[in-house]
Structure formats: structure tokens, C-alpha cells
Amino acid sequence: MKRIRVVPVALFTACLSVVGCNGSTPPAPLAQDLAAQLQADTGVAWTVDAAPNGGAPRILAPEHAIRLAPGSGEQQTRAFVERYASQLHASSESELKLDRRDINESGLEHLRFQQVLPGTDVPVFDAVTVASFDSAGNAHLILPNFHDEVTKVDPTPSATEDSALSAVAADWSPRCGVQGEGVVMTKPRLGVLAPDGETPRLVYRVSIGSESSSCGTETVDIDARTGGVAARHVGSAGATDTAGGVRFAAGLDPGDMKTFSVTELPLPAPLPSSAYTMISVSRPTVTASTYDTMGVPIMTREKGNWDDGNGSAVDAVFHAQKAFEFFQSAFGRNGLDGWGQGVTLIVHDNSKLNGFGKNACYTGGIPRYVSALSGLFLTPRIIIGDGGGNMLPFSASYDVIVHELAHGIVRYTSGFIYENESGALDESFADVMGASAEQGSHLRGSTQNFLIGEALHKAAVAFRDLEHPRRYNQPDHTSGERFCAPGEAPSTKHNDSCYVHSNSGIPNRAFSLMVAGGKHESSVFSVRSPIGWVTARKLWYDTFRVLGPRATFRQAAYAQLIEARRLGKGTEVTCAWLAVGVLQENEVIGARTLCTEVLELEKPQRPTEGCGGIDDGYACNEGARYAAYVCKHGSIAGGIVCPDARMTCRRASANDPRASVDASGRLVCE
């Protein structure tokens, strides 16, 4: 692509562990022409990407959203095309026919225009222009696609539709070995075929296929004047393959065989008849590539023989396809963006940026001014390491792949800023989706529990536990929440973006309480009646994807309460967030009645953890040694932390967890 001007684009990266990963593409040489003219006309810098053959622009994006002309988005697009017709390789706006209008949840309107022969409804095949406007009528993006010289095409055919169908059948059936009733063809569509660098011509386009053929579906263009075959567009032949996953390759499970969707590609003679590539025919599309050949799909001439045989690519493709099935069946979501956006999987990334292979990351591009189009400038990818030592390749764990794809859903919905509490909510949403998908999957080797990533370790050691966060050095209560020091900038290298992987333990514990009920380990509060996996996961999906980019724990809790009350689960959700300290007792009417175990109501007891018998004062937090509980009337009323997270709360003695504060009210630490 010819890069004329590049506006900086933010890259988002969300990783399973603390290790960060990033990437950038160096801009192509700058040039003047359309970019300069647009800037002169609008007063705003533009990104202009042009096709290499002839320089027809394919991406036009203003530095910030602007109005192009008076009127609606459609009227503005037409005026824009009329003004810059020659640069866009169009004749006039009369070539635009509005094909579809989509408005997403954020109010962004996407207009899809089909190029047609002027004065007719005859389409120019595959020539579609997309324009995006916000609710105020400001343009965010234009993706033009025009073929010039189509005005010279006579729209009157000489051949008939019936003759076109006969020509397609005569071309396809002998090659694919199916005739008669087993063949299905679509009604011929009259249009213009305009390949780059070739003279446009009028054709009939017909799709043909059969379930009993190995050819798959093809689209054939028949010259509407001569009746001969003008072009063939080989479709993706539906194919499946079965191959060994990571645990099979490692000798840990001889039954670890995965069946997944691939694409069959016919090869020209004298090569073997077919090759297979790791691009799924299933939708959303899942593509697998290796780190060394990033972007080039993995191919094989022999089914069952993929990559280098360690099972990483097999597990990655299989688990990603199953993950998309989960999001569709559980929430009705089609792909990352809801419109079918798939993902590219990069296996064998053992680079320093990916923790020398001991990590997995979701990465995707986000134009700052139009988050609804995230992924446009950089295809969504999951980067997967090969592990090492007792660690298996990260694709071996279904919940890890779901976790990474959930980060992608966040990018297309709430767009959480990956730092502080919003970043912790991002991580928590991904953990919840991972655990929920595995819980209902019944896949071989999957476990129905609150653990994340245990399938990656030969000894089944997990990364996180949503039910017991403190086992993995995560707080399970706001009294143990970690914060960056005043003035300390979020950093993936130094403070985990202000402790997003640590603090996610707090909402994670709220989720596990909703699912399973029970008493919080360091709080007097309990969830008496669990709401179960299905209701809890839907509650989290419905609320987390509509929160704002800088959402807080309390905002998440209140958003869930609104939805939970509609489901008749308000008490259970209230008690869960109260138990982890996000909601306070004085906010909940009847908290002690609603959110305390029956045993405690019959016979008052003091908690064995938390305040540990301290009526009023401070108690060092055993789960987060840099913090202490604030105790009021024997219950946790809040928390206080050391000036530095590397310090430890000073206990009164080895057997007495009492803490103290100095004259200025700061926790005494050492």
C-alpha cells in the first residue's frame, strides 16, 4: 500500500500475564496529492492509503471527525465523491447506490454504497464504498472502492440468463463430478466485472455448488455478450481435519485429538490435487500463522500433519473455533465485533516481548477517534508462546484462548483503558469468560472450576483462581487493593499498568460468590442463594460491555445491580459486591439480614479472619501484607495501605495481627 500520510494509531495489548507485547508498522514514504488537497480543503490532516496500481485511494480518514458537507451522512458522502471524483477513480456521485445502513450501539452509522453503472442499477461487482458517521453527522472514515472506465460498458446483454446457467453447469460439473439434481445454482446477477488492469465487461455472476462435491462452492462469471466463461472465483471448500493437540504431541494424552475446520485449496497441475490451510471455513474466520511467517497461514499437503507437529497450531485453531461457538451460543455474539470479525493466531512467538514464550497476548489496533472500528488498521491477533520447562504451549488451554478473545470483545464494546480499576475489570471480564466457557464446554481435558490456565502446566498449576484469589497473590477484598503511588505512571514493565492482573481478584471473587454462594473469607458477608454459572456469566457480559472506558469497580457493581434486579437477583449480586468491599454496609438497607449466613444471625460470631476479634482499630491483612483492615464493631469497614507496596504491615506480635497508625494517620509498616 502506498502510504501518503499516517495519523498515529494506538495499539492495544492485553496479556494473560504481566509481560507486555507491542508492535508497529513503519509508515511508507510521505507524498502530497490527495492528502494535501484534503487538508487544504478541510483544514484537517488526513490519512490516505492508496492501492499500488494506479494510486486509487482505499482508506481516507480525517485526523479527527469532521463534517464534509451539509446534510445527512449519505448526502455528505455523495457530495464528497462528486468533489473528488477524479482522484477516487469515479465519474460522479451518480455511481453510488446505497446498499445498506448499519447503526451500532454507540450510534456510529456505517453506510455501504455499491458502485453501479450511471443511470442504472447494474452493479460493478466487488466495488463497495463504506463511509462512517457519528450521530452528530461527523465523518470518521471513508473506504472508497471505484473502478474507472466502467462508463464505457453497455448495460444491455446479448446472452440470456438461461444460457448463462447452462454455461456455468457445463464448466463446473465435469470438473467436480456432480450433475443433475445434486447441483445448486443461484439466479444469475447481471453486473460489471472490472479486474484491476483489465477492460471492464458485462457478465452474469452465478454461484454453484453441491454437498456431494469435493470442489466446494465456486462463483463463475459468464460474459454477457459472448456466453463464454469470463472468470472463476474458487470458493473455500469446506473441509475438516483431525490432528493431535499439544498434550498428544507431548506424550501426556494419546487421546488428545482435535477436529477443526480448514480450507481446501485446489492446486494447478502437475502439483498434487489439493493443499489445506489453517483458515477456517466456519465463521467467524480463524486463521493460524507462525511467528516466523507472521501473516502467512499455515499450510499442509497432508491432512493431520500441521506446523512442526508440537500441536500448538492445532490447539490454537480448535480452541478459537470453539470459543467463537461459545460466544455465539451463550450470548448470540457473532465474532469479536458482533458482525463476524475473526482473529489471526500467531503461534511459536517466543520473543522477548512475549515473555520468551511464557505468555499469550491479544493485540489489535484502535483508531483513537473511532473505537467502533477497532481492528481496522491492524487485524486482531492472539500471540501465543510455546511455554518451556513444565509449561506447555499456551494454546493448550481452552480458557486461556477464550480469555484472550474476551479482551478483543472489550476492544469493540466498552473499550476499557488498560490501567487501574478499568484495566482490572478488563482482566476480570476475560477471566470470567474463560472460566465460564470451560465450565460448559465438556471438552476433553477441560475442568469445571474457577481456575484459569491449569491445562498449561504439566502438574496442573493454574495462573489464577476466581474463588480463591489470595492463593495467587491477588486481593479478594478492596482492603487489599493495590494502587500506583501518586504521580507514578502506569507501566506494563514496572507496575503491571497499576496492578490490573492483581486487582482483578476483587471482581473475580464477586463473580465466584454469585455463582457458588457462600461466605467471604475475610468478611462477615455472604451470598446465601447462588445464581449459577449461566445467569452470572450473562449478567457480566450484558453489563461489562456497556461500561465506559475508565469504569471503576463501583460503577461495574451499580451497573450489574440494575440488570440483576430485572432478573430478580438483586439481593445476591448486592451481597457479592458487598462481601468484597466494593459496596459498603451503609449503602445496603438490611445488609446484616440479607447478606449474613443464617448461623451468624442465630448466634453472633466474630470472623476468624479479617478483623480477627478486633472491635475497633486496625488488623494487618494476611492476604496483602502491605495493607490492613479498618475495623468497626468487629467488622471490616475499609482498608488502609502502606506508603510503599513493598513494605509490610507491622503486627503487634507474631500472634497478634493488630496494626497501628502514626500521628498523621498513616499505617505503620516496615
FIPA-548146 format. One line per 10 residues: for each residue x, y, z of C-alpha. Coordinates in pm, whole numbers, plus 50000, padded with zeros to 5 digits. Layout:
X:Y:Z  ...
# end
This chain:
50000:50000:50000  50118:50348:49921  50114:50545:50246  50061:50917:50186  50009:51037:50538  49991:50845:50859  49798:50959:51164  49933:50791:51482  49728:50486:51574  49710:50347:51928
49780:49977:51969  49605:49783:52241  49762:49482:52403  49607:49264:52671  49809:48972:52800  49742:48677:53023  50047:48752:53237  50224:49072:53324  50457:49065:53022  50365:49326:52760
50382:49295:52385  50351:49557:52119  50423:49623:51758  50428:49891:51495  50449:49921:51120  50680:50188:50985  50500:50438:50763  50565:50436:50391  50722:50745:50234  50506:51054:50255
50370:51215:49939  50146:51504:49851  49844:51492:49616  49508:51393:49760  49619:51415:50124  49744:51769:50070  49430:51869:49883  49204:51728:50155  49399:51910:50424  49380:52235:50227
49006:52196:50175  48913:52088:50530  49190:52229:50749  49245:51881:50894  49522:51630:50824  49411:51307:50659  49536:50950:50642  49529:50837:50279  49623:50482:50182  49632:50419:49808
49641:50100:49602  49980:50042:49439  49843:50007:49086  49731:50349:48975  49709:50504:49317  49334:50468:49370  49275:50556:49737  49139:50281:49960  49143:50447:50306  49054:50810:50380
49047:50909:50746  49049:51263:50889  49269:51323:51192  48951:51389:51387  48586:51354:51294  48460:51642:51077  48160:51742:50871  48222:51703:50500  47920:51894:50373  47568:51992:50481
47308:51718:50518  47295:51356:50622  47576:51105:50605  47451:50983:50267  47431:51337:50131  47780:51417:50262  47925:51103:50103  47770:51185:49767  47898:51543:49784  48245:51419:49876
48256:51171:49586  48134:51438:49346  48404:51680:49467  48692:51431:49443  48560:51202:49169  48872:51207:48953  49105:51124:49245  48871:50843:49356  48859:50697:49003  48484:50765:48986
48285:50961:48730  48028:51119:48963  47819:51052:49269  47555:50900:49041  47764:50580:49054  47670:50535:49421  47371:50324:49522  47308:50299:49897  47312:49928:49969  47292:49911:50348
47286:50132:50655  47401:49995:50991  47395:50180:51323  47581:50025:51614  47516:50061:51986  47740:50368:52016  47540:50549:51748  47804:50520:51475  47638:50491:51134  47806:50282:50863
47686:50345:50508  47763:50083:50243  47743:50201:49880  47754:49979:49574  47911:50124:49259  47667:50099:48967  47672:50199:48604  47545:50560:48593  47172:50576:48534  47119:50204:48604
47105:49953:48887  47371:49733:48725  47639:49681:48993  48013:49686:48946  48095:49361:49124  48309:49388:49438  48322:49771:49415  48182:49882:49752  48244:50213:49928  48193:50241:50306
48151:50567:50496  48115:50605:50874  47949:50895:51056  47867:50964:51420  47527:51073:51547  47625:51440:51508  47687:51388:51138  48066:51400:51154  48264:51176:50920  48513:50935:51079
48620:50722:50786  48569:50663:50414  48679:50343:50241  48637:50418:49869  48647:50148:49603  48571:50253:49247  48666:50102:48912  48719:50358:48639  48625:50320:48273  48306:50133:48363
48105:50410:48199  48215:50262:47864  48030:49936:47936  47700:49884:47753  47450:49753:48014  47247:49555:47758  47332:49180:47749  47328:48965:47439  47327:48630:47623  47026:48522:47831
47009:48414:48195  46923:48058:48092  47225:48037:47865  47444:48166:48148  47318:47889:48381  47386:47627:48116  47738:47763:48060  47816:47754:48433  47690:47396:48471  47886:47285:48164
48201:47438:48308  48168:47317:48669  48005:46974:48659  48271:46784:48458  48545:46918:48685  48363:46835:49007  48187:46512:48912  47832:46609:49007  47539:46665:48772  47163:46694:48780
46963:46736:49100  47268:46739:49322  47385:47071:49177  47261:47401:49324  47296:47732:49138  47192:48086:49223  46991:48313:48995  47228:48494:48754  47310:48853:48850  47394:49098:48575
47689:49321:48657  48026:49453:48554  48349:49257:48602  48633:49505:48635  48961:49340:48739  49248:49580:48801  49438:49648:48482  49178:49482:48255  48898:49619:48039  48563:49607:48223
48294:49387:48070  47935:49293:48132  47888:48948:48289  47637:48721:48456  47756:48606:48801  47640:48265:48925  47738:48065:49235  47732:47687:49202  47800:47401:49441  47693:47066:49579
47717:46898:49918  47842:46583:49746  48128:46753:49563  48484:46798:49684  48514:47123:49483  48328:47339:49729  48127:47641:49616  48252:47841:49318  48139:48168:49166  48155:48181:48788
48128:48493:48569  47982:48440:48220  48045:48704:47953  47701:48854:47884  47789:48912:47520  47977:48600:47411  47836:48350:47661  48183:48220:47749  48346:48188:48092  48497:48523:48188
48630:48434:48534  48613:48176:48810  48630:48259:49180  48720:47943:49367  48534:47925:49692  48658:47782:50017  48599:47413:50001  48452:47303:50328  48689:47059:50495  48766:46932:50840
49075:46769:50977  49165:46576:51289  49510:46608:51438  49689:46575:51770  49696:46866:52011  49971:46980:52247  49915:46709:52508  49918:46441:52238  50245:46574:52096  50397:46590:52445
50304:46228:52517  50071:46329:52801  49740:46223:52646  49721:45984:52348  49352:46069:52313  49412:46441:52265  49286:46454:51905  49114:46771:51780  48873:46806:51486  48857:47153:51334
48760:47347:51021  49019:47416:50748  49017:47539:50389  49091:47312:50095  49274:47482:49808  49278:47320:49463  49628:47328:49313  49715:47358:48944  49866:47061:48761  50113:46895:48785
50102:46957:49162  49901:46728:49392  49528:46790:49367  49485:46989:49689  49650:47168:49976  49498:47263:50308  49540:47584:50501  49458:47688:50856  49186:47930:50757  48853:47809:50887
48557:47786:50654  48350:47829:50969  48262:48186:51059  48399:48395:51224  48719:48311:51043  49009:48173:51245  49350:48188:51077  49672:48042:51214  50023:48158:51127  50365:48114:51280
50583:48384:51432  50849:48337:51164  50597:48367:50879  50362:48609:51051  50054:48673:50841  50101:48371:50610  49852:48097:50700  49995:47758:50791  49957:47511:50504  49999:47139:50452
49970:46894:50164  49877:46614:50404  49588:46623:50647  49682:46560:51008  50032:46698:50955  50038:47062:51067  50309:47306:51167  50603:47122:51324  50393:46861:51499  50402:47005:51853
50025:47060:51846  50036:47433:51918  49865:47543:51596  49612:47260:51618  49507:47356:51970  49504:47727:51886  49268:47684:51589  49048:47428:51763  49010:47631:52082  48948:47959:51898
48676:47799:51686  48515:47654:51998  48546:47992:52172  48354:48168:51894  48090:47894:51918  48065:47966:52293  48015:48340:52245  47750:48270:51979  47556:48012:52180  47586:48184:52520
47532:48547:52415  47432:48548:52049  47756:48729:51964  47895:48683:51613  48270:48731:51638  48470:48994:51821  48272:49292:51691  47932:49125:51673  47946:49140:51292  48163:48836:51230
48513:48972:51299  48753:48680:51330  49108:48654:51457  49457:48557:51345  49654:48330:51576  50033:48365:51581  50193:48053:51733  50556:47999:51838  50610:48360:51947  50897:48306:52190
51030:48659:52160  51137:48876:52450  50822:49086:52410  50613:48776:52468  50797:48665:52781  51027:48434:52585  50729:48215:52506  50571:48210:52851  50277:48432:52766  49977:48488:52542
49852:48829:52430  49560:48979:52243  49669:49267:52026  49464:49489:51797  49471:49841:51656  49236:50116:51771  49196:50449:51593  49156:50686:51890  48872:50878:51732  48654:50583:51627
48676:50292:51867  48386:50115:51694  48625:50042:51408  48896:49894:51626  49095:49639:51437  49068:49824:51107  49432:49926:51099  49565:49606:51250  49387:49273:51224  49303:49135:51570
49563:48878:51670  49642:48646:51956  50014:48594:52004  50093:48257:52161  50415:48136:52318  50546:47781:52336  50595:47779:52713  50904:47593:52834  51010:47371:53123  50690:47245:53283
50486:47492:53080  50312:47367:52767  50237:47593:52467  49976:47846:52572  49727:47729:52308  49681:47407:52508  49440:47577:52748  49088:47645:52620  49016:47901:52893  49330:48097:52801
49224:48130:52436  48873:48238:52544  49035:48484:52787  49233:48646:52504  48933:48663:52270  48732:48825:52550  48990:49105:52554  48904:49153:52188  48532:49183:52267  48618:49452:52521
48802:49645:52248  48486:49653:52037  48249:49736:52325  48340:49915:52648  48698:49982:52540  48836:49969:52895  49154:50172:52940  49410:49909:53033  49521:50052:53366  49398:50092:53725
49047:49962:53800  48925:49975:53439  49218:49753:53338  49141:49518:53627  48779:49497:53505  48913:49411:53161  49118:49126:53308  48829:49012:53524  48588:49001:53228  48840:48789:53038
48885:48554:53335  48510:48520:53383  48454:48440:53016  48739:48187:53017  48614:48003:53324  48253:48016:53202  48336:47878:52858  48535:47590:53004  48268:47515:53263  48007:47449:52997
48227:47302:52725  48275:46934:52818  48588:46936:52601  48847:46669:52667  49074:46783:52949  48858:47080:53044  48780:47129:53411  48466:47280:53555  48610:47505:53821  48720:47862:53885
49083:47807:53782  49248:47974:53483  49531:47815:53287  49585:47490:53478  49594:47296:53148  49916:47478:53056  50120:47320:53334  50221:46957:53337  50139:46949:53708  49807:47136:53657
49926:47453:53834  49691:47741:53746  49761:48112:53693  49459:48239:53882  49169:48118:54095  48848:48323:54081  48722:48161:54402  49046:48194:54600  49242:48489:54453  49475:48515:54752
49628:48178:54667  49780:48353:54366  49881:48675:54543  49567:48863:54439  49346:49058:54678  48991:48934:54721  48871:49247:54902  48913:49618:54843  49107:49641:55168  49392:49472:54981
49362:49665:54657  49695:49789:54523  49747:50137:54380  50020:50319:54198  50185:50588:54405  50080:50949:54340  50247:51063:54021  50352:50709:53926  50262:50639:53564  50104:50307:53464
50368:50077:53315  50347:49719:53189  50713:49676:53285  50724:49827:53635  50377:49814:53793  50155:49599:53570  49965:49906:53446  49884:49990:53807  49818:49628:53909  49550:49520:53662
49631:49149:53698  49645:49176:54076  49332:49380:54147  49119:49173:53910  49097:48928:54201  48839:49155:54367  48569:49141:54095  48667:48780:54027  48578:48690:54385  48247:48875:54348
48170:48660:54043  48253:48333:54218  48030:48430:54510  47744:48497:54269  47796:48158:54103  47854:47936:54405  47739:48141:54703  47895:48108:55047  48080:48332:55288  48367:48559:55201
48684:48452:55383  48764:48793:55529  48422:48950:55560  48110:48890:55764  47903:48899:55448  47782:48604:55243  47576:48515:54938  47311:48274:55059  47147:48175:54728  47388:48140:54436
47261:48237:54092  47469:47980:53899  47707:47997:53606  47461:48072:53327  47290:48368:53495  47613:48509:53635  47803:48497:53305  47513:48663:53121  47497:48932:53386  47866:49006:53343
47850:49002:52965  47545:49230:52947  47687:49489:53187  48063:49490:53132  48037:49551:52758  47839:49875:52807  48055:50038:53072  48275:50337:52992  48647:50320:52913  48750:50433:53262
48493:50234:53456  48553:50167:53825  48464:49870:54043  48175:50065:54193  48039:50159:53850  48054:49795:53748  47871:49694:54065  47594:49950:54021  47551:49862:53652  47515:49496:53748
47265:49576:54020  47034:49745:53771  47038:49440:53545  47025:49193:53836  46708:49348:53975  46542:49295:53637  46636:48928:53665  46515:48901:54024  46872:48852:54150  46935:49191:54308
46998:49059:54659  47255:48801:54553  47452:49046:54340  47436:49313:54610  47571:49073:54869  47856:48961:54642  47981:49315:54582  47927:49397:54949  48132:49095:55054  48436:49209:54851
48413:49563:54987  48310:49743:54668  47974:49827:54821  47967:49948:55180  47736:49827:55454  47578:50170:55500  47472:50165:55132  47268:49847:55165  46949:49856:55370  46931:49546:55586
47278:49429:55487  47322:49222:55805  46990:49050:55747  47024:48991:55373  47393:48916:55343  47490:48721:55653  47484:48345:55698  47186:48213:55889  47416:48067:56155  47555:48411:56226
47207:48559:56261  47113:48297:56519  47437:48328:56714  47659:48630:56662  48014:48526:56583  48330:48717:56516  48514:48640:56193  48823:48425:56229  48997:48623:55955  48995:48989:55870
48938:49185:56189  49003:48867:56390  48831:48975:56711  48931:49342:56694  48622:49551:56764  48761:49893:56672  49106:49951:56530  49326:49801:56259  49424:49445:56164  49708:49351:55930
49582:49183:55612  49732:48835:55581  49650:48814:55210  49802:49150:55122  50083:49217:55368  50119:49579:55257  49764:49654:55382  49545:49647:55691  49172:49629:55759  48991:49916:55926
48770:49750:56189  48446:49894:56326  48233:49698:56571  48422:49381:56481  48360:49411:56105  48572:49527:55814  48478:49887:55743  48754:49970:55496  49121:49938:55431  49449:50124:55460
49779:50055:55284  50149:50110:55343  50315:50407:55171  50501:50158:54950  50361:49825:54826  50698:49663:54900  50654:49729:55274  50475:49506:55527  50215:49599:55784  50372:49586:56135
50188:49344:56366  50168:49393:56742  50328:49049:56777  50362:48724:56586  50030:48604:56728  49853:48940:56737  49751:49088:56399  49673:49430:56548  49813:49717:56343  49859:50082:56433
49877:50420:56264  50114:50707:56331  50025:51060:56433  49947:51158:56075  49709:50862:56029  49940:50653:55813  49970:50277:55858  50285:50176:56047  50485:49948:55817  50833:49802:55792
# end
